[in-house]
Every structure is written in C-alpha cells, then in structure tokens.
Amino acid sequence: RLVHPDDIARVQSRMRAHLDGNAPVFESVHRMKHQSGEWRWMQSRAKGVVDDNGRLIRLLGAESDITERKHAEEELRKSEAHLQSVFRAAPIGVGVVVDRMFKQVNKRMCEITGYSNKELVGQNARMLYTCDDDYEHVGREKYRQIRDFGTGTVETRWKCKAGNIIDVLLSSTPIDMGGP
C-alpha cells in the first residue's frame, strides 16, 4: 500500500522472481509514500530466508532513500538534453575537442568540412590543417589565450575533404576551467 501505483507491478514481479528462485536476490528502485505524504525514491535489496522444508520464514534486506540522487539524475538529464538541443541547432560548426581530438561534432561542422561525423569523431584535429606549422601555431596561441583570458580565438585555414581551403575563425573555451 506504500508503493507507488505505477511501480507496484514491477516490484511484485521482481519479488515473485526472487521467491520463485529465478533471481538470487530481490532488487528494486521504486517510489514509496513517506509519512509526510510525499513520494520518495527507494532502492531495495533483500534475500529470502527459508527453513529446512524450503518454506520462506523471513525476508532480510535494506532500503535506502535515493530521492536526492534521482532528482540530481533528472536535473543532469534535462541539462544534457538542453545542451544537445543547442549543439544540434547551432548555425555554426561546433566540436568538442579533448587533447586536440574530436570527441563530438555537430551536423554543421560536417557540412562545413565535408567530412561525416564518423570521419571526424576520434580523429586528431590536425587532419583539417594545411600544414604542421598552422596546426602548432593555432594550438600555442589558443592555449595561451585560454590561460590568460579563459577563451581563445584564432584565425586559420582548414583543408576540407574535397580539397578546398577555407578560412575559419576558431573560438575555444574549456568545459572544465581547471583543465583546458
């Protein structure tokens, strides 16, 4: 009677699986009504104890209130969805770069360079530069600006997949201000 109506069937199914011997322990994450009347998220884990005849005599277990964790997970999910919508809709090329390797690029970045997402992600950004000198200059200058100002902006040239050279303005800022 304390389990949330939307969770009852799942909790009962998991308990039945354990009691029937199809699951070594009962485990569930579900909502339960608190004495205050609010729904709280609980993580439950229990194991049945049987007598010599195999009859269940008790259930030993523990429950933890994980409401704050569930709220934090939901806020993180919303924040990630918001960031992804901006990333997808940006009218400019956007890339997430770690140690000068593409970790993520948006559709516009692919359109600009002529490379597919699969061709860019996992690759070193060097692949877009016309020469090592340009690649090294951009790295030195942007990291200097990031160190001094928090953001780095450099004009350079990239070689697209089709071979054409384009002028680009690269602006970068660290996601983690402690580690550019």
C-alpha positions as CSV (number, residue, x, y, z in Angstrom):
1,R,0.0,0.0,0.0
2,L,3.0,2.3,0.3
3,V,4.5,1.5,-3.1
4,H,3.6,4.0,-5.9
5,P,0.7,2.6,-8.1
6,D,2.9,2.9,-11.2
7,D,5.6,0.8,-9.6
8,I,3.6,-2.0,-7.9
9,A,3.6,-4.5,-10.8
10,R,7.3,-4.2,-11.3
11,V,8.1,-4.5,-7.6
12,Q,5.8,-7.5,-7.3
13,S,7.3,-9.2,-10.4
14,R,10.8,-8.8,-9.0
15,M,9.8,-10.1,-5.6
16,R,8.0,-13.1,-7.2
17,A,11.1,-13.9,-9.4
18,H,13.2,-14.0,-6.2
19,L,10.7,-16.0,-4.2
20,D,10.3,-18.5,-7.1
21,G,14.1,-18.9,-7.2
22,N,14.6,-17.2,-10.5
23,A,16.6,-14.3,-9.0
24,P,19.2,-14.7,-6.3
25,V,18.1,-11.5,-4.5
26,F,15.2,-9.1,-4.7
27,E,16.4,-5.7,-6.1
28,S,14.2,-2.8,-7.0
29,V,14.2,1.0,-7.4
30,H,10.7,2.4,-6.8
31,R,8.7,5.1,-5.2
32,M,7.2,4.8,-1.8
33,K,4.9,7.1,0.2
34,H,6.7,8.8,3.0
35,Q,4.9,9.6,6.3
36,S,4.8,13.2,5.1
37,G,2.7,12.1,2.2
38,E,5.3,12.8,-0.5
39,W,6.7,10.1,-2.8
40,R,10.3,9.2,-2.1
41,W,12.6,7.1,-4.3
42,M,13.8,3.9,-2.6
43,Q,16.4,1.4,-3.5
44,S,15.6,-2.0,-2.0
45,R,17.6,-5.2,-1.8
46,A,16.5,-8.3,0.1
47,K,17.0,-12.1,0.3
48,G,14.6,-14.6,1.5
49,V,15.5,-17.0,4.3
50,V,13.9,-20.4,4.2
51,D,13.5,-23.2,6.8
52,D,14.6,-26.8,6.4
53,N,11.5,-27.5,4.4
54,G,12.2,-24.7,1.9
55,R,9.4,-22.6,3.3
56,L,10.0,-18.8,3.4
57,I,10.3,-17.7,7.0
58,R,11.6,-14.2,6.6
59,L,13.0,-11.6,4.2
60,L,16.2,-9.9,5.2
61,G,17.1,-6.7,3.4
62,A,17.6,-3.0,3.4
63,E,16.1,0.1,1.8
64,S,17.9,3.3,1.1
65,D,16.3,6.6,0.3
66,I,17.8,7.7,-3.0
67,T,15.4,10.6,-3.7
68,E,18.1,13.2,-3.9
69,R,20.2,11.1,-6.3
70,K,17.1,10.6,-8.5
71,H,16.5,14.3,-8.5
72,A,20.1,15.0,-9.4
73,E,20.0,12.4,-12.2
74,E,16.8,14.1,-13.6
75,E,18.4,17.6,-13.5
76,L,21.5,16.2,-15.2
77,R,19.3,14.6,-17.9
78,K,17.5,17.8,-18.5
79,S,20.7,19.8,-18.7
80,E,22.2,17.3,-21.1
81,A,19.1,17.4,-23.3
82,H,19.2,21.2,-23.3
83,L,22.9,21.2,-24.3
84,Q,22.3,18.7,-27.0
85,S,19.5,20.7,-28.5
86,V,21.7,23.8,-28.6
87,F,24.5,21.7,-30.1
88,R,22.2,20.3,-32.8
89,A,20.6,23.7,-33.7
90,A,23.7,25.9,-33.7
91,P,24.1,27.5,-37.2
92,I,27.9,27.3,-36.8
93,G,30.2,24.3,-36.7
94,V,30.7,23.1,-33.1
95,G,33.1,20.5,-31.9
96,V,34.1,19.1,-28.5
97,V,37.8,18.5,-28.6
98,V,39.9,16.8,-25.9
99,D,43.7,16.8,-26.3
100,R,43.1,18.1,-29.9
101,M,41.0,15.0,-30.7
102,F,37.4,15.4,-31.9
103,K,35.0,13.8,-29.4
104,Q,31.8,15.2,-30.8
105,V,30.8,17.4,-33.7
106,N,27.6,18.8,-34.9
107,K,25.9,18.5,-38.3
108,R,27.0,22.0,-39.4
109,M,30.7,21.1,-38.7
110,C,30.3,18.1,-41.1
111,E,28.7,20.3,-43.7
112,I,31.5,22.9,-43.5
113,T,34.3,20.4,-43.7
114,G,32.7,17.8,-46.0
115,Y,33.6,15.0,-43.5
116,S,31.0,12.8,-41.9
117,N,30.6,12.6,-38.1
118,K,32.2,9.1,-38.2
119,E,35.2,10.5,-40.2
120,L,35.8,13.3,-37.7
121,V,35.0,11.9,-34.3
122,G,38.0,10.1,-32.8
123,Q,40.4,11.9,-35.2
124,N,43.1,14.5,-34.4
125,A,42.2,18.0,-35.5
126,R,45.5,18.0,-37.4
127,M,43.6,16.4,-40.3
128,L,41.9,19.7,-41.1
129,Y,45.1,21.9,-41.2
130,T,47.0,22.6,-44.4
131,C,50.4,22.2,-42.6
132,D,52.0,21.3,-39.3
133,D,53.1,24.9,-38.7
134,D,49.4,26.2,-38.8
135,Y,48.3,23.4,-36.5
136,E,51.1,24.1,-34.0
137,H,50.5,27.9,-34.2
138,V,46.8,27.5,-33.5
139,G,47.4,25.2,-30.5
140,R,50.0,27.5,-29.0
141,E,48.0,30.7,-29.5
142,K,44.7,29.3,-28.4
143,Y,46.1,27.7,-25.2
144,R,47.9,30.9,-24.4
145,Q,44.7,32.9,-24.8
146,I,42.7,30.4,-22.8
147,R,45.3,30.5,-20.0
148,D,45.3,34.4,-20.0
149,F,41.6,35.1,-20.8
150,G,39.5,31.9,-20.4
151,T,38.7,31.8,-24.2
152,G,40.9,31.6,-27.2
153,T,40.1,32.8,-30.7
154,V,42.4,32.3,-33.7
155,E,42.0,32.8,-37.5
156,T,43.4,29.9,-39.6
157,R,42.8,27.9,-42.7
158,W,41.4,24.4,-43.0
159,K,41.5,21.9,-45.8
160,C,38.1,20.3,-46.4
161,K,37.6,16.7,-47.6
162,A,37.1,17.9,-51.2
163,G,40.5,19.6,-51.1
164,N,39.3,23.2,-51.0
165,I,40.9,25.5,-48.4
166,I,38.6,27.6,-46.3
167,D,39.2,30.5,-43.8
168,V,37.9,29.7,-40.3
169,L,37.7,31.6,-37.1
170,L,38.1,29.1,-34.2
171,S,36.9,30.1,-30.7
172,S,37.5,27.7,-27.8
173,T,36.7,27.7,-24.2
174,P,37.3,24.8,-21.8
175,I,34.3,22.9,-20.5
176,D,36.3,22.3,-17.3
177,M,38.1,25.5,-16.4
178,G,40.6,23.5,-14.4
179,G,41.8,21.6,-17.5
180,P,41.7,23.1,-21.0
